[in-house]
Amino acid sequence: MDPMFEHFFGWFEMPSVGLPAVFISAFISATLIPAGSEPILFGYITLNPDLFWAAIAVATVGNTLGGMLDWWLGAIARNRFKVMDEPRNTRLKRWLEEWGPKLLLLSWLPGLGDPLCLAAGWLKLPWQPCLIYMFIGKLLRFTMLTWLLTLVPNSFWHQLGHWLHLI
């Protein structure tokens, strides 16, 4: 393998460096910035299988805090932009009013999760239940997705690396 890649992957393998990278990628991916934290999380767990639960916890906390940032931005936007009319009869608004913070169990869904958190803040849903339901949904997502990725044989990842000219 190219020495540059060895150094790069070795840097992420260190627990003192890798877990902050997992946290930052999970936090950023939960905001309105389109990014994915799964490759970094899975790569870290592949390099440090003994830190599986620590990495899942760090990713979940980072992703939940990013979702709460979206909630907070929604609440601020509602207070700052009183000139704007509140959306009427939108499906998302009706779901949030009917299900309340429980709907944030789905905050992990790509394309729907970030606007869902933003809308929860806009509608001034209580932050504590929103935080709890977001955390549970994101924990289940990271646990299931990472576990499923660990079931894929290493030969597949190795072949994929050759195909992408990374190895």
Phi, psi and omega in degrees: 000147179303134181302329179297316179293321178300316179295316180299311181290327176296324178296316179287339181288334182290127181302327182290335180259321187292319181295319174298326177294321177297315180299310183297316180294322179292320179297310182297321182290343179271350177272187182284001177278123182285105177210157179243134180263348185299317180299320180291317179298312181295319177299318179296316180292327177296320180282334183227070183298335179289346179255028182307304186289327177295317180293320177298316180296315180296316179296319180294316179296314179299316181292322178293318178295324175296320176295323177290330173297317176299317179301313181297319177297322176296318179294319178294317181300321179296319180288324184279325186250057180292343179293326181289139176287146175288139179302138182249134174053034175278150182299315181298318179296316179297317178299315181293322179290326180283313185266338181067209183300339180301332180295340179287357168300337180266011183294349179277347184293131177297135177082335180250328187298313182295311176297330178296314178295319178297316180294325178297320176291319179300319181276004178057041172292145183301133188291326183296309177296326178298316179299315182295313181291324175299313182300314181298313180298317182288325176297315178298320180298307183296321180295310183293314183296316181292319178298316179297321179292329178289343178281343179288130182298147180300331180298326177296313181295322179295315179295320177298320177297320176295317182296323180273003179061036176265340181243000000 
